[in-house]
Amino acid sequence: MKNLLLILLTLILISCNEKNNQPDLKSTDTDKIDIQAELESIEETRTAFQLAIKEKRYGDLKQYSTSDFKAVSPGSEDWLEYKRIREKPMGQFSYDSIRMRPQETIIASDTIAYDFGTSSVYYTNAEGEPIEL
C-alpha cells in the first residue's frame, strides 16, 4: 500500500512539473472598436427612432428592436392611464414624441451597447391635453 501511494505521489509530482507544450494563449484584439464611430451611430439611431415617433411612423419602429422585444413600463398612475388609453384610444389620443436624454453610453461589444439616462414620453390625452411622462 505504501508503494502504491509512493508511485501515485511520484506520478502526480512528475505530471505537475512537466512543461506545458501548448503555446501561451494571448488575447488578440484584432477587432478594435472605434468608440467614437459607434457613439455617432448610436446617436443617429436614437435620433431616427425619436423622429419616427414624432412623425407617427409607428410601422418603422420594429426596425429598432429585435423580434423578441419585451417592453416594461413604470407602474405609476400616470403610466397606467397612458397604457389604458393607448390600448383603447378615444378621441384625440396621440403618442406625440419621446425625448431620450442619455447621460452615459456603455459599448459592451461590437453588437451590444446600452444607455443610462432619462426619457420623457409625450402624448395627448382624450381631452386634448398634452401629457409628459
Phi and psi restraints in degrees (value plus and minus 20) as a CYANA .aco file:
   2 LYS   PHI     -82.9   -42.9
   2 LYS   PSI     -60.7   -20.7
   3 ASN   PHI     -84.9   -44.9
   3 ASN   PSI     -58.2   -18.2
   4 LEU   PHI     -83.9   -43.9
   4 LEU   PSI     -64.3   -24.3
   5 LEU   PHI     -84.2   -44.2
   5 LEU   PSI     -60.1   -20.1
   6 LEU   PHI     -84.7   -44.7
   6 LEU   PSI     -61.3   -21.3
   7 ILE   PHI     -85.0   -45.0
   7 ILE   PSI     -64.8   -24.8
   8 LEU   PHI     -81.8   -41.8
   8 LEU   PSI     -64.2   -24.2
   9 LEU   PHI     -82.0   -42.0
   9 LEU   PSI     -61.7   -21.7
  10 THR   PHI     -83.5   -43.5
  10 THR   PSI     -65.1   -25.1
  11 LEU   PHI     -82.6   -42.6
  11 LEU   PSI     -60.5   -20.5
  12 ILE   PHI     -83.5   -43.5
  12 ILE   PSI     -65.5   -25.5
  13 LEU   PHI     -83.4   -43.4
  13 LEU   PSI     -61.3   -21.3
  14 ILE   PHI     -85.0   -45.0
  14 ILE   PSI     -64.6   -24.6
  15 SER   PHI     -86.5   -46.5
  15 SER   PSI     -53.1   -13.1
  16 CYS   PHI     -95.3   -55.3
  16 CYS   PSI     -46.8    -6.8
  17 ASN   PHI    -110.2   -70.2
  17 ASN   PSI     -30.4     9.6
  18 GLU   PHI     -85.4   -45.4
  18 GLU   PSI     121.1   161.1
  19 LYS   PHI     -92.8   -52.8
  19 LYS   PSI     116.6   156.6
  20 ASN   PHI     -92.8   -52.8
  20 ASN   PSI     100.2   140.2
  21 ASN   PHI    -103.4   -63.4
  21 ASN   PSI     -25.2    14.8
  22 GLN   PHI     -99.8   -59.8
  22 GLN   PSI     120.3   160.3
  23 PRO   PHI     -85.6   -45.6
  23 PRO   PSI     129.7   169.7
  24 ASP   PHI     -81.9   -41.9
  24 ASP   PSI     114.2   154.2
  25 LEU   PHI     -98.8   -58.8
  25 LEU   PSI     104.7   144.7
  26 LYS   PHI    -138.3   -98.3
  26 LYS   PSI     120.8   160.8
  27 SER   PHI     -94.3   -54.3
  27 SER   PSI      96.9   136.9
  28 THR   PHI    -122.4   -82.4
  28 THR   PSI      98.0   138.0
  29 ASP   PHI    -124.3   -84.3
  29 ASP   PSI      43.6    83.6
  30 THR   PHI     -97.4   -57.4
  30 THR   PSI     -41.8    -1.8
  31 ASP   PHI    -119.9   -79.9
  31 ASP   PSI      47.0    87.0
  32 LYS   PHI     -83.8   -43.8
  32 LYS   PSI     120.1   160.1
  33 ILE   PHI    -116.2   -76.2
  33 ILE   PSI     108.6   148.6
  34 ASP   PHI    -101.7   -61.7
  34 ASP   PSI      75.2   115.2
  35 ILE   PHI     -77.4   -37.4
  35 ILE   PSI     -65.8   -25.8
  36 GLN   PHI     -82.5   -42.5
  36 GLN   PSI     -62.4   -22.4
  37 ALA   PHI     -84.6   -44.6
  37 ALA   PSI     -60.0   -20.0
  38 GLU   PHI     -85.4   -45.4
  38 GLU   PSI     -62.6   -22.6
  39 LEU   PHI     -82.0   -42.0
  39 LEU   PSI     -60.4   -20.4
  40 GLU   PHI     -84.5   -44.5
  40 GLU   PSI     -60.9   -20.9
  41 SER   PHI     -84.5   -44.5
  41 SER   PSI     -61.2   -21.2
  42 ILE   PHI     -83.0   -43.0
  42 ILE   PSI     -63.4   -23.4
  43 GLU   PHI     -84.0   -44.0
  43 GLU   PSI     -60.0   -20.0
  44 GLU   PHI     -81.8   -41.8
  44 GLU   PSI     -62.9   -22.9
  45 THR   PHI     -84.4   -44.4
  45 THR   PSI     -64.8   -24.8
  46 ARG   PHI     -80.0   -40.0
  46 ARG   PSI     -65.1   -25.1
  47 THR   PHI     -83.1   -43.1
  47 THR   PSI     -63.0   -23.0
  48 ALA   PHI     -84.3   -44.3
  48 ALA   PSI     -59.3   -19.3
  49 PHE   PHI     -82.0   -42.0
  49 PHE   PSI     -68.4   -28.4
  50 GLN   PHI     -82.2   -42.2
  50 GLN   PSI     -58.6   -18.6
  51 LEU   PHI     -87.8   -47.8
  51 LEU   PSI     -59.9   -19.9
  52 ALA   PHI     -79.6   -39.6
  52 ALA   PSI     -59.9   -19.9
  53 ILE   PHI     -87.8   -47.8
  53 ILE   PSI     -66.9   -26.9
  54 LYS   PHI     -80.6   -40.6
  54 LYS   PSI     -56.6   -16.6
  55 GLU   PHI    -107.7   -67.7
  55 GLU   PSI     -14.0    26.0
  56 LYS   PHI      39.4    79.4
  56 LYS   PSI      14.8    54.8
  57 ARG   PHI    -113.6   -73.6
  57 ARG   PSI      44.0    84.0
  58 TYR   PHI     -83.0   -43.0
  58 TYR   PSI     -48.6    -8.6
  59 GLY   PHI     -84.9   -44.9
  59 GLY   PSI     -43.5    -3.5
  60 ASP   PHI     -99.4   -59.4
  60 ASP   PSI     -34.4     5.6
  61 LEU   PHI     -86.9   -46.9
  61 LEU   PSI     -44.9    -4.9
  62 LYS   PHI     -84.2   -44.2
  62 LYS   PSI     -41.6    -1.6
  63 GLN   PHI     -92.7   -52.7
  63 GLN   PSI     -30.3     9.7
  64 TYR   PHI    -120.1   -80.1
  64 TYR   PSI     -10.5    29.5
  65 SER   PHI    -166.3  -126.3
  65 SER   PSI     152.7   192.7
  66 THR   PHI    -110.4   -70.4
  66 THR   PSI     145.0   185.0
  67 SER   PHI     -86.3   -46.3
  67 SER   PSI     -42.1    -2.1
  68 ASP   PHI    -120.7   -80.7
  68 ASP   PSI       2.2    42.2
  69 PHE   PHI     -78.4   -38.4
  69 PHE   PSI     113.8   153.8
  70 LYS   PHI    -146.9  -106.9
  70 LYS   PSI     107.6   147.6
  71 ALA   PHI    -123.5   -83.5
  71 ALA   PSI     119.5   159.5
  72 VAL   PHI    -147.5  -107.5
  72 VAL   PSI      99.4   139.4
  73 SER   PHI    -125.6   -85.6
  73 SER   PSI     141.8   181.8
  74 PRO   PHI     -79.5   -39.5
  74 PRO   PSI     141.6   181.6
  75 GLY   PHI    -128.4   -88.4
  75 GLY   PSI      -1.2    38.8
  76 SER   PHI     -89.6   -49.6
  76 SER   PSI     145.9   185.9
  77 GLU   PHI     -78.8   -38.8
  77 GLU   PSI     -60.1   -20.1
  78 ASP   PHI     -81.1   -41.1
  78 ASP   PSI     -63.7   -23.7
  79 TRP   PHI     -89.0   -49.0
  79 TRP   PSI     -58.0   -18.0
  80 LEU   PHI     -83.8   -43.8
  80 LEU   PSI     -58.7   -18.7
  81 GLU   PHI     -84.4   -44.4
  81 GLU   PSI     -63.3   -23.3
  82 TYR   PHI     -79.6   -39.6
  82 TYR   PSI     -67.4   -27.4
  83 LYS   PHI     -80.7   -40.7
  83 LYS   PSI     -60.6   -20.6
  84 ARG   PHI     -82.2   -42.2
  84 ARG   PSI     -68.6   -28.6
  85 ILE   PHI     -98.0   -58.0
  85 ILE   PSI     -41.7    -1.7
  86 ARG   PHI     -88.7   -48.7
  86 ARG   PSI     -59.0   -19.0
  87 GLU   PHI     -92.8   -52.8
  87 GLU   PSI     -52.9   -12.9
  88 LYS   PHI    -153.1  -113.1
  88 LYS   PSI      55.4    95.4
  89 PRO   PHI     -81.1   -41.1
  89 PRO   PSI     120.2   160.2
  90 MET   PHI    -150.4  -110.4
  90 MET   PSI     127.6   167.6
  91 GLY   PHI      40.4    80.4
  91 GLY   PSI    -148.6  -108.6
  92 GLN   PHI    -113.7   -73.7
  92 GLN   PSI      -3.4    36.6
  93 PHE   PHI     -69.7   -29.7
  93 PHE   PSI     112.7   152.7
  94 SER   PHI    -169.8  -129.8
  94 SER   PSI     113.1   153.1
  95 TYR   PHI    -105.1   -65.1
  95 TYR   PSI      81.2   121.2
  96 ASP   PHI    -100.9   -60.9
  96 ASP   PSI     -68.3   -28.3
  97 SER   PHI    -189.5  -149.5
  97 SER   PSI     150.6   190.6
  98 ILE   PHI    -153.5  -113.5
  98 ILE   PSI     120.7   160.7
  99 ARG   PHI    -142.1  -102.1
  99 ARG   PSI      92.5   132.5
 100 MET   PHI    -119.1   -79.1
 100 MET   PSI     110.9   150.9
 101 ARG   PHI    -147.0  -107.0
 101 ARG   PSI      63.1   103.1
 102 PRO   PHI     -91.2   -51.2
 102 PRO   PSI     122.1   162.1
 103 GLN   PHI    -123.8   -83.8
 103 GLN   PSI     -47.4    -7.4
 104 GLU   PHI    -172.5  -132.5
 104 GLU   PSI     115.2   155.2
 105 THR   PHI    -135.2   -95.2
 105 THR   PSI     107.2   147.2
 106 ILE   PHI    -125.9   -85.9
 106 ILE   PSI     104.3   144.3
 107 ILE   PHI    -121.4   -81.4
 107 ILE   PSI      87.1   127.1
 108 ALA   PHI    -102.4   -62.4
 108 ALA   PSI     -52.4   -12.4
 109 SER   PHI    -181.7  -141.7
 109 SER   PSI    -190.7  -150.7
 110 ASP   PHI     -96.4   -56.4
 110 ASP   PSI     -23.6    16.4
 111 THR   PHI    -146.7  -106.7
 111 THR   PSI     -25.8    14.2
 112 ILE   PHI    -151.7  -111.7
 112 ILE   PSI     109.5   149.5
 113 ALA   PHI    -166.8  -126.8
 113 ALA   PSI     135.3   175.3
 114 TYR   PHI    -168.7  -128.7
 114 TYR   PSI     135.8   175.8
 115 ASP   PHI    -129.5   -89.5
 115 ASP   PSI     128.7   168.7
 116 PHE   PHI    -132.1   -92.1
 116 PHE   PSI     114.0   154.0
 117 GLY   PHI     145.1   185.1
 117 GLY   PSI    -176.3  -136.3
 118 THR   PHI    -150.1  -110.1
 118 THR   PSI     138.1   178.1
 119 SER   PHI    -158.1  -118.1
 119 SER   PSI     129.2   169.2
 120 SER   PHI    -142.6  -102.6
 120 SER   PSI     115.1   155.1
 121 VAL   PHI    -126.0   -86.0
 121 VAL   PSI     114.9   154.9
 122 TYR   PHI    -138.3   -98.3
 122 TYR   PSI     115.6   155.6
 123 TYR   PHI    -168.6  -128.6
 123 TYR   PSI     144.4   184.4
 124 THR   PHI    -127.7   -87.7
 124 THR   PSI     103.7   143.7
 125 ASN   PHI     -97.7   -57.7
 125 ASN   PSI    -199.2  -159.2
 126 ALA   PHI     -83.2   -43.2
 126 ALA   PSI     -43.2    -3.2
 127 GLU   PHI    -108.7   -68.7
 127 GLU   PSI     -17.9    22.1
 128 GLY   PHI      64.7   104.7
 128 GLY   PSI      -9.5    30.5
 129 GLU   PHI    -109.5   -69.5
 129 GLU   PSI     114.3   154.3
 130 PRO   PHI     -94.6   -54.6
 130 PRO   PSI     115.3   155.3
 131 ILE   PHI    -145.0  -105.0
 131 ILE   PSI     116.6   156.6
 132 GLU   PHI    -133.1   -93.1
 132 GLU   PSI     110.3   150.3
